[in-house]
Amino acid sequence: MKKSLSIISPEIKEILRLPNKKEKLNEIFAEIHPYDIFILVKDLMPAEVAEIITALGILKGIEVFEKFKIKKQRRIFRHFSQEWMADVLEEMPPDERVDFIKALPEDRAEEILPLVAQAERNDIKKLMQFKEGTAGSILTTEYASLERGITAKEALEKLKLQAPNRETIYYIYITDEGKKLIGFISLKKLIVSRSDALINDIMNEKVISVSVNEDKEIVAKKLSDYDFLAIPVVDDNSRLIGIVTVDDVVDVVIEEDTEDILRYGAAGEYIDYMGSGPFQIARQRILWLLVLVIMGFVSGWVIQKYAFQLQAIIALAFFIPVLTASGGNAGTQSSTVVIRGLATGEVKMKDVIKVLKKEMLTGVLVGAVMGILGVVRALIANKSPLLGVTVGLAMVATVIIGTTLGAMLPLLFKKLRLDPALMSGPFISSSIDVISLFVYFQISFLIIK
């Protein structure tokens, strides 16, 4: 009878002490999905996880092993026998296997590679040559392919032989004698076609593919745009090198979104948060925080420069927080929208003028509403029409500057071939704080002398 996960969890460590632990582990985990097994064992010691994975057998064990992050995988891997090390590497998907080998120390990788079969070893060496961040770095060579000139019946027979060792057979790629990609056919179409139909007649020759050197973000976008489950990767001579599957693209999207979020929040590069100490986390964040402190010093300098006005009219100081916050928030909103638009392709560099006009008009409309609220607040609290006009005009100007600067800075970074997400929210907010203070005091100087 299948036990609930909550009951199984406390039992695992006890089972590992039994002489018949392999049989017991297989009995408990027989009907449990590999992901659920991962959840149950992920906090155990690497040696204990290695015992469990080995007990599960190569197929199910590998599925559990693949769920761990590479850092934990390396620790678990050390506790496998040499035979299991070879089996693990041979059964892993080619792209994940290469990522794992790259994460190992060079001397350790050289020690392990001879354990792997020659075919897999050649595959590893070939895939390791591709530049990081390109289609080549995330492709798998486990694709289904057929030659032209055969019938649908013959194709299905050949596909049966290939299927056990392929990551997906939903699409079958047709190549010529030189491995040049000339077409593809879906498994569904192959099954419903007449058994005597020639592949040449039923294949689709309009193949959507990507170059092996194409950026992986572009690959992800193409898969999304065309709603493919996989997309072929070709070299400069249109020879089929491998395929990128939708699950690999999901990993790319998560990775890129994570990087963008961290950069936009000025939190540095990605690190394993739960596996890192305070010193590592602080090192990731300190640079941006120091930059923001300097920006704060500049804001203080502006206030000091106009201290004579603050001394003359104390009420001016009451509106500094709301003005700087409004400008910063407006800037962060517009930068978020533009950065997202750049990432999805909705906003392009040719749209700079359109974006500028749109954000300036948005700033005028939003700023006017917020400015009226500021005027009312100044009139009620301070009974000063001049202060009300000053606050109202400063609010409009600040919000316009915020929306415009927030939209233009990411576009500028894109033009300079930098990641727009580097233009972080805190940096934009701090920059607008300085400008808002300067504008506010200048307006007050002209209106309230």
C-alpha positions, 0 to 999 in steps of 0.5 A: 500500500502506498504510504503518504509522503509525510509518513515516509520522510521520517523513516528514511534515515532508519531504513538506511541503517537496515541490512536489507535497505535496498529492498526497503527503499525500492518498496517505499519509492516504487510508486512515487514520482522522482520529483517527490523522491527528490523533495524527500531526500534533498536535505539528507547528507550526500552519502545518504542520497547516493545510497538511495539513488543507487538503490533505485536503479539507473533509470529512476535513480538518474531522474532523481539525481538530475533534480539536484543543483550541480553543486549538490550533484558534485557532492553526491557523485563522489559517493558513487562507485566508478561503475555508477559514475560511468552509468550516471554520465552515460544516461544523463541527457547530453546537454546536462552531462556537459554542464555537469562535466564543466562544473567539475574541477579539470583534474577530476573531469579528466579522471572521470571521462575515461570511464565513459563509453567512447561514443558519449566521450566524443559527444561530450568533447564536441558539445564542450566546444560550443560557446556558453550562452549559445544554442550549442551550449543547450542543445542535445544530440539525442534527436530522431532523424531519417533519410529521404527515399524511404516509405512511412512504414519503413520510417516507423520501423527505424523510429522504433529502434531509435526511440529508446535513446532519444529525448523526444521523437515528436519531430523527426528530422530528415537529412541527406547523406551529408547530414544537411537538414532538408525537412522534418515530419511530425510523429502524428503525420507519420503515423496517419500517412499511408504506409507506402507514402514516401518521406520525400512527399510527406515531409515539410521542407520549410524548416525553422531552425537556429544557428549553433552560435545563436544566442540562447535567448533568441532560441527561446523566443523562436520556440515560443513564437512558433509554439514548437516542442523542439527546434533543430540546431544547424551549423554554418553549412546547414548540417544538423548538429542537435535540437533544443527542446522546450524543457531546456528553454524553460530553464533558459527563461528561468535563468534569464529572468532570475538574472534580470530580477537580481540586476534590476533589484541591484542584488548582484549576480545569482548565487545559491542563496540557501547554500551561501553564507552572509559574507558571500551574500554581502559581497554580491550586494555591496558594490551597488549599495556603495553606489547608492550611498554616493547618490545619497551623498549627492542628494544631501549636497543638493539639500545643503546647497539650498539650506538658506531656502529651507531655513527661510521657509521650513514648510519646503522640507515637509514635501521633500519625501513625497516629491522624491518618492513620487519621482522615483516610483514613476521612474521605476514603473516606466523602466520596468515596463520598457525593460520587459518590452525589450526582453519580449521584443515588444519594444525595439530600438527604432521605437525610441521616439514613440516611447519618449513621447508616450512616457512624457505624455504619461508623465504629464497626465499622472503628474498633473493629478499628483500635482493637484493633490500636492497643491491641496495638501499645501493649501490645507496644511500651510495656507500658502498659495505660493507653496501650493503652486511650487509643490504642484509644479515640482510634482508635475516636473518630477513625475515627467522627469521620472517617467522619461528618464526611467524609460530612456536609460534602459534604451540607452543601455541597450544601444550601448550593447549592455543589459538593460536590466543593469539599469536597476530600480534603486539606481533610477530611483536615486538618480531621480531623487537628486534631479527632483530635489534640484528641480524643487528648489529651483522652482521654489527659488523662482516662485518664493523669493 
